[in-house]
Amino acid sequence: MKRSRVNEILREADSYIRSFGYAMPPFAYLSPAEMKARRGELATIVDRRLGWDVTDYGKGDYDRLGLFLFTVRNGDAADLKAGRGMLYAEKIMISRQDQLSPMHRHIVKAEDIINRGGARLALQMHESAPDGSVDESAGVTVVTDGITRRLPAGGVLTLAPGESVTLLPGNWHAFWGEGGDVLIGEVSTVNDDLTDNVFREPLGRFSEIEEDEDPMLLLVSDYDKWL
């Protein structure tokens, strides 16, 4: 992705999020220069990869295959292994109309996916086969706002604003905005986007950035290079 396109997406996303009355944390607006100057005190933000995230999954067609995310808070994997401490994470995301976040599952993370506003959120779902691959025949059982729902293999669950679904490790899922753009909340166990995403098709979780202009704000995938 070109940096100019990333900057444009960030501006659009910030405006869309604000339209719902959602206030971003102060660190969201730190400039690259300020983050570099304050690197020591921002260790938690950098090490736990809090912040802006834009991905086209390495395919170069963000409007068709992509997702905007912002990690608001994230615990520590060591705490998760110990079973005590900060065991949770939170994200705010935007799924544009018909913009696909491709079929994937998580190894460790359990998550609530919440439609925070906008159009309907559609999720296509599968269970895992014993080897971890997509089970093309098994029905899917999930809990939506405390109610157990059963879908056929590959069935599509739609969530209206305010509705949510709990996805457990091994639940294969793909999602998109149906009928318009959707503001999505995610509340989960500790998040590790470097190692805990398994995609059905070979894809990259983070995008390669072509530096055609200066970054307005850093992405989490920029931290290693820029900081």
C-alpha positions as semicolon CSV with decimal commas, in nm:
position;residue;x (nm);y (nm);z (nm)
1;M;0,000;0,000;0,000
2;K;0,116;0,354;-0,063
3;R;0,171;0,566;0,247
4;S;-0,051;0,835;0,095
5;R;-0,339;0,584;0,082
6;V;-0,272;0,477;0,440
7;N;-0,280;0,840;0,554
8;E;-0,610;0,889;0,371
9;I;-0,759;0,578;0,536
10;L;-0,652;0,700;0,880
11;R;-0,819;1,038;0,826
12;E;-1,138;0,873;0,704
13;A;-1,138;0,621;0,990
14;D;-1,084;0,886;1,256
15;S;-1,376;1,087;1,120
16;Y;-1,601;0,780;1,101
17;I;-1,518;0,673;1,456
18;R;-1,580;1,025;1,590
19;S;-1,921;1,030;1,418
20;F;-2,037;0,766;1,668
21;G;-1,915;0,968;1,968
22;Y;-1,625;0,731;2,030
23;A;-1,325;0,916;2,172
24;M;-0,982;0,777;2,088
25;P;-0,712;0,762;2,358
26;P;-0,457;1,048;2,364
27;F;-0,170;0,834;2,233
28;A;-0,361;0,786;1,907
29;Y;-0,255;1,132;1,790
30;L;0,115;1,129;1,878
31;S;0,320;1,225;1,575
32;P;0,600;0,994;1,454
33;A;0,857;1,246;1,581
34;E;0,696;1,266;1,925
35;M;0,674;0,888;1,952
36;K;1,044;0,860;1,868
37;A;1,138;1,130;2,121
38;R;0,928;0,966;2,393
39;R;1,012;0,605;2,304
40;G;1,114;0,513;2,659
41;E;0,789;0,612;2,825
42;L;0,585;0,459;2,542
43;A;0,725;0,109;2,597
44;T;0,385;-0,044;2,677
45;I;0,230;0,108;2,364
46;V;0,513;-0,007;2,138
47;D;0,581;-0,348;2,292
48;R;0,213;-0,447;2,306
49;R;0,148;-0,296;1,964
50;L;-0,124;-0,054;2,064
51;G;-0,235;0,187;1,795
52;W;-0,330;0,219;1,431
53;D;-0,344;-0,078;1,195
54;V;-0,440;-0,089;0,827
55;T;-0,409;-0,406;0,624
56;D;-0,478;-0,518;0,270
57;Y;-0,353;-0,867;0,359
58;G;-0,072;-0,824;0,108
59;K;-0,304;-0,833;-0,195
60;G;-0,300;-0,465;-0,287
61;D;-0,679;-0,422;-0,308
62;Y;-0,778;-0,266;0,024
63;D;-1,130;-0,169;-0,081
64;R;-1,211;-0,531;-0,165
65;L;-0,992;-0,720;0,082
66;G;-0,888;-0,524;0,388
67;L;-0,960;-0,399;0,738
68;F;-0,898;-0,095;0,957
69;L;-0,814;-0,162;1,323
70;F;-0,699;0,031;1,629
71;T;-0,576;-0,159;1,934
72;V;-0,686;0,042;2,237
73;R;-0,542;-0,184;2,505
74;N;-0,363;-0,518;2,521
75;G;-0,236;-0,743;2,795
76;D;0,081;-0,943;2,817
77;A;0,127;-1,295;2,681
78;A;0,329;-1,386;2,991
79;D;0,032;-1,293;3,210
80;L;-0,192;-1,507;2,993
81;K;0,036;-1,806;3,040
82;A;0,044;-1,743;3,416
83;G;-0,334;-1,710;3,430
84;R;-0,330;-1,381;3,618
85;G;-0,270;-1,014;3,541
86;M;-0,383;-0,821;3,234
87;L;-0,539;-1,100;3,029
88;Y;-0,752;-0,891;2,795
89;A;-0,742;-0,667;2,487
90;E;-0,972;-0,424;2,312
91;K;-0,990;-0,300;1,952
92;I;-1,208;-0,068;1,749
93;M;-1,238;-0,162;1,381
94;I;-1,413;-0,056;1,063
95;S;-1,541;-0,298;0,804
96;R;-1,646;-0,113;0,490
97;Q;-1,941;-0,224;0,278
98;D;-1,854;-0,555;0,108
99;Q;-1,491;-0,522;0,222
100;L;-1,384;-0,874;0,314
101;S;-1,174;-0,970;0,613
102;P;-1,079;-1,317;0,491
103;M;-1,144;-1,656;0,647
104;H;-0,919;-1,712;0,949
105;R;-0,907;-1,851;1,300
106;H;-0,705;-1,792;1,614
107;I;-0,498;-2,041;1,809
108;V;-0,524;-1,879;2,153
109;K;-0,749;-1,575;2,136
110;A;-1,116;-1,580;2,225
111;E;-1,304;-1,268;2,119
112;D;-1,636;-1,092;2,128
113;I;-1,708;-0,920;1,796
114;I;-1,956;-0,638;1,855
115;N;-2,149;-0,431;1,603
116;R;-2,107;-0,083;1,754
117;G;-2,304;0,097;1,484
118;G;-2,368;0,152;1,117
119;A;-2,497;-0,123;0,889
120;R;-2,518;-0,496;0,958
121;L;-2,205;-0,705;1,009
122;A;-2,202;-1,036;0,822
123;L;-1,983;-1,326;0,938
124;Q;-1,937;-1,650;0,746
125;M;-1,836;-1,931;0,981
126;H;-1,690;-2,282;0,991
127;E;-1,572;-2,514;1,265
128;S;-1,221;-2,659;1,267
129;A;-1,146;-3,013;1,156
130;P;-0,924;-3,224;1,388
131;D;-0,614;-3,106;1,198
132;G;-0,716;-2,741;1,239
133;S;-0,827;-2,689;0,880
134;V;-1,173;-2,571;0,775
135;D;-1,442;-2,836;0,834
136;E;-1,664;-2,812;0,527
137;S;-1,946;-3,024;0,673
138;A;-1,979;-2,969;1,049
139;G;-2,242;-2,730;1,178
140;V;-2,131;-2,425;1,374
141;T;-2,239;-2,344;1,729
142;V;-2,176;-1,994;1,865
143;V;-2,314;-1,771;2,138
144;T;-2,461;-1,435;2,042
145;D;-2,530;-1,208;2,339
146;G;-2,574;-1,507;2,567
147;I;-2,796;-1,704;2,328
148;T;-2,672;-2,023;2,161
149;R;-2,706;-2,018;1,784
150;R;-2,650;-2,301;1,537
151;L;-2,553;-2,249;1,174
152;P;-2,477;-2,487;0,888
153;A;-2,116;-2,519;0,774
154;G;-2,032;-2,197;0,594
155;G;-2,346;-2,030;0,725
156;V;-2,364;-1,652;0,751
157;L;-2,451;-1,482;1,077
158;T;-2,558;-1,117;1,059
159;L;-2,534;-0,878;1,353
160;A;-2,738;-0,560;1,379
161;P;-2,600;-0,263;1,572
162;G;-2,567;-0,356;1,938
163;E;-2,545;-0,730;1,871
164;S;-2,234;-0,942;1,924
165;V;-2,095;-1,291;1,884
166;T;-1,839;-1,480;2,090
167;L;-1,574;-1,657;1,883
168;L;-1,355;-1,919;2,046
169;P;-1,015;-2,047;1,929
170;G;-1,076;-2,269;1,629
171;N;-1,388;-2,087;1,506
172;W;-1,311;-2,002;1,143
173;H;-1,467;-1,673;1,039
174;A;-1,469;-1,413;0,763
175;F;-1,664;-1,087;0,781
176;W;-1,775;-0,779;0,591
177;G;-2,014;-0,484;0,613
178;E;-2,355;-0,571;0,469
179;G;-2,549;-0,279;0,325
180;G;-2,300;-0,018;0,447
181;D;-1,998;0,046;0,666
182;V;-1,981;-0,095;1,020
183;L;-1,804;0,019;1,336
184;I;-1,686;-0,294;1,516
185;G;-1,571;-0,343;1,871
186;E;-1,354;-0,635;1,973
187;V;-1,303;-0,747;2,333
188;S;-1,072;-1,044;2,367
189;T;-0,804;-1,228;2,553
190;V;-0,449;-1,101;2,492
191;N;-0,399;-1,023;2,124
192;D;-0,095;-1,133;1,923
193;D;-0,135;-1,048;1,555
194;L;0,218;-1,167;1,478
195;T;0,158;-1,535;1,561
196;D;-0,210;-1,598;1,642
197;N;-0,376;-1,556;1,300
198;V;-0,420;-1,862;1,080
199;F;-0,559;-1,783;0,733
200;R;-0,735;-2,030;0,508
201;E;-0,547;-1,895;0,205
202;P;-0,183;-1,779;0,210
203;L;-0,202;-1,413;0,312
204;G;0,007;-1,156;0,492
205;R;-0,139;-1,005;0,809
206;F;0,046;-0,675;0,758
207;S;0,090;-0,467;0,445
208;E;0,411;-0,362;0,274
209;I;0,419;0,019;0,270
210;E;0,550;0,222;-0,025
211;E;0,680;0,549;0,119
212;D;0,546;0,803;-0,130
213;E;0,491;1,061;0,146
214;D;0,563;1,104;0,517
215;P;0,349;0,906;0,763
216;M;0,082;1,114;0,932
217;L;0,070;0,864;1,219
218;L;0,259;0,540;1,269
219;L;0,098;0,201;1,223
220;V;0,178;-0,075;1,469
221;S;0,363;-0,244;1,184
222;D;0,587;0,067;1,159
223;Y;0,717;0,050;1,515
224;D;1,010;-0,184;1,453
225;K;1,138;0,027;1,165
226;W;1,062;0,380;1,283
227;L;1,118;0,351;1,659
